């Protein structure tokens, strides 16, 4: 019995370590660059930065730089914050008493005494830094690892599928969809997956002839290699990959940068489309995940190597950048909403209105966290 217990404990510990270490690696990179964006623009505009923290809660260790900023690692590694002079909390809510008692000299370094344009730039810099990080990661991957691809060749057509109804045949090569050039089978999958129920025009090469076929992908649930269930459009075409089919194209840094921008925009576009689909009822909200899901995916992706894990960091960076731009008080987007109102009115909202806004924002963020964690638990229980 004791041997069984020790073996079980060892297996569990190995699993936790296998998830936690990749998760912390990915999250730390993303959070650091987000907060660094706030920090750099704050310094540039003359705002005094009191704290730069990775994590929340009690400080584990840290140091002070020559400008008086406390750089620290905190006990709860699920985010981070930059605290400015005049802030009452990590969410950059103003401290009314402190602001009222500032001298003229102190106001020069106070975030809340800066003009609305400077404050907006500081707040927007965090999400923008996330997008820049993603572009840089994708550029790095395309430059040093290349762009893997396989020809969009049809090896098998599923009977009764949308592909069969459209007239696809074995040996066809898809070269474009709705006028968008297709360079690989994965390019075709990306378009088909995110457009279930939509009428698509496929340009194919069949022997020496070029034809156009019309098909409508159907929505299906599919499992990835780790058993995770995903929903997306399916055409019913199979590509059998054998040795030598996958080619890796090395690209120059300028081309890699452009591909990095396109890849970042693709993730942004698909994320916004998914969110919009939730509100219109076309998508289910059960794909919304929190820290537990991210930790699980990080551990799974880490088995493919460092390149795959870094790619996940880019995707997560985009997601966090977008999330922070939502116009919800407490998030960066909520602050930007307040500053937009201030720019139009010529004066900020009242302290009472801002306080109510932050309370509503806190409630919304907490509800989202609870919902995401609930989805995570259901997902982990089913896997």
Order of alpha helices (4+ residues) and beta strands (2+ residues): alpha-beta-beta-alpha-alpha-alpha-beta-beta-alpha-beta-beta-alpha-beta-beta-beta-beta-beta-beta-alpha-alpha-alpha-alpha-alpha
